[in-house]
Amino acid sequence: MQEILYSLLAMLSALIGTFLVLKFTDWSRKNSILLIGFAAGVMLSIAFFHLIPEAVESNSDSLFYIFYGFLFMYAVQQFLFFHPCHDEHCHTHTHLGALSTFGLSMHSFFDGIIISIGFGVSGTIGVLTTFAIILHKIPDGITITGILLHEKTEIKKIISFSALVALFTPVGTILGLTFFNYISREIMGIFLAFTAGTFIYLSASDLIPETHKASSKKAGCCLFIGVVLVAFVGHLLH
């Protein structure tokens, strides 16, 4: 039951990103780069300090799947045309709203599966994994809202599309719980390694490059704050 509750929190975080854009446009643009830096640090530290060690402990042959997870996220973003665009002047990845909604929905669905994988190993991994997902789902909400606003979509439709994207997270968690309860610890290690690869890709490909574009060093500092916070939370939860 706790897995579903945490997935609902992740769903809510994506909707928060949507409402930040709709209600506090200036604020969200001004502070989103700090959130991105913070999320990058959190995702990297969870991948290297928690997911990968757990994966190796469960299955010593799972390291190859880190690379496969990395490639999977590249393929999703390359072929489904989903690639977060946090710069207000960036139009390269502004495609049709329906296609973007589809790509983000699949990404949201996989986030839900990741939550079920994390809790399948331990409560600590589940909480930390959900925490990382929550941090990057707020920019996801900002992304889909920005695309739909650019296409002059009605506000009611924007909210509906954003809710649809966010809903795929608990759907993925429910299906993940149904499936992952019946797999071995060795297979779980493979999925953990695969998940670590997706986290590394999202952080290194999407989030960290955005921090380099920032005029100040605050975003970079937020990355290190994210790393320290994960270490501190992990210590408390163990």
N, C-alpha and C positions, 0 to 999 in steps of 0.2 A: 504493500500500500504506500510506503514512503517513497518508492520509486515514482509512482504516479503523481504524488504531491510535488516532488521536486521537478518533474517534467512540466507540471502546470506552472511552477515558478519560472521556468525557462520560457514557456509560452508567454507568460505575462511580461517578461523582460523585452521580448520582441515587440509587443504592443506598446510598451513604454517608449521604445525608439520611435515608433510611429507618432505617438502623441507629442513627443518632444519636438518633432519637426512641425507638426500641425499647430501646436500651441506656443512653442518657444523657439521659433526658427533661429533667431539671432543667437540665443544662448547655446543651442545645440551645435551650431556651426563653430562657435567660439571655443567650446570645450570638448568637442568630439575627438580632437587629436590627442588630448590627454587620456581619454578613455581608451583610445586605440593603443597608445603606448603601454598603458597599464595592462590591457588585455593581452598584449604580446608577451609581456613578462610572465604573466600568470600561465598562459598556454604553454610556453616553452618550459617553464620550471615543472609543471605538472607532467609533461611528456617525459622529460629526462629524469626527474627525481622520483616519480611515482609510477607512471604507466609502464615505462620500459623495464625498470627493475622487477615489477610484478609480472610482466610478460615473460621475462627470462626465468624467473623462479617457477612459473607455471609450465613453461615449455622452453627448453634451452635452444630449440631450433626456430624460435619465433622472430628472431631479429630481421630476417629477410622481409617480413611482412610490414616492417616500418617503411621500407622503400615502396612496397606495393600500396600502402595507404597514402603515401606522398603522391604517387603517380595517379591514384584514383581521384584525389582532389584536383589535380591538374586537369585530368580528363573531364571532370564535371564542369569546371569553370571554362575550359577551352571549347568544349563541344556543346554545352548548354548555354553558352554566352553569359554565364553568371560570374561576375568578377566585381567585388565591391569597389565602388568609386566614391571616395570620401571628399574629393576636391569639388567645390561648387562649380568650377569651370571645366570639369572633365565630362566630355560627352561621348567618349570612345565606346563605352560599354552601355550606352543608353539605347536599349532595344525595345521591342514591343513589350507592353506591360504584361501581356498574357505569357510570353516566353519567359520573362523574368520571374513572374509569379511561379511558373512551373519549376524553374531551376532552383529558386529559393525554397520551394516546398520540398523538393527532394533533399536539399541540404538540411532542412529542418527535420525531416523524417529520419535522416541518418543521425542527427543530434539526439533524437529520442532513443534510438538504438544504442548509442554510446552511453547514455545514462543507465540503461538497463545492464549494459556490460559492466560498468563501474560498480554498481551495487551488487552485481553477481559475484564480484571478487571480495569486496568488503565495504562496510559503511563509510570508511575514510575515503577510499578511492571514489565511491559514488558521490559523496558530498563535494570533494575537490573537483571531480570531473564536471559535475553540474555547475559548480561555481564558475569554472572556465567557460562553459557553454553560455551561461547567463551573460557574462561579460562581452562575448562576441555577438550575442544575439541582439543586443541593443543597437549596434551599428548595422546589423542585418535589417532591423526595422526601419532605421534611418534610410538605408539604401533603397528598399522597395518603395518607400513613401516618396523619396526624391525622384525616382524614375516615373512613378505615376503622376506626380505633380508636374513634371516636365512635359508629360503628354496631355496635360490639362484635364486629367481625370477628375470626376466629381468627388467631393470629400467623402460622401457616403460609400462610394465604390472603393475608394482608397482604404477606408476602414474595413470594408468587407474582404478585400483582397489580402490585406495585412493579417486579418484574423484567420483567414484560410491558411496562409503560410505558417502562422504560429501554431495552429491546431495540429499540424503534422508532427510536432514534437511529442505530445502525449500519445498520439497514434503509434508512432515509432516505438515508444517505450512499452506500450501495452503488447504490441506484437513481439518486441524483443524479449519481454518477460515470458511470453508463451513459448518462444523458441529456445531461449538460452537456458531455461531450467533443465533441459534434457541433454546438454552437451558436456563433454569431459573437461577437466581442468586444462588439459593440453590444448584443446580447441579454444578455450577461453583465453589462453595466453596468446594465441594467434590474433584473436580479435582485439586484445589489448594493444599488441604491437601495431596492428593496422590503425587503431584509433590514435596512437601516438604519432604515426606518420601523418595523419590528417591534421593533427594539432600543429606539428612542426611546419607543414606546408602553409596553413592559414597564417601562422605567425610570421614566418620568414618571407612569404610571397606577398601577402596582403597588408599586414599590419606594420611590420618593421619598416618597409620602404616608405610608408606614409610619415613615420616619425622623422625620417631624414629630410623630408620636404618642409618640416616645420621651421619657422624663423627663429624660434627659441629652443633651448635645450630642455624645456620642461617635459616634453613628451618622452625624451630619453630617460629623464629621471624617473618618470612614472613607470617605465619598463622595469627599472631596478626595484622600485617600490613593490610592484607586482610580484617579483621574484621573492623578495623578503617576506611579503605577506603570506604567500603560499607555504614558505618554509615554517613560518610561525603558526599558521592554521594547522598544517600537517603535524607539527609537534604537539599541539593541543589535542588533536583528535586521536593521536596514537595512545 
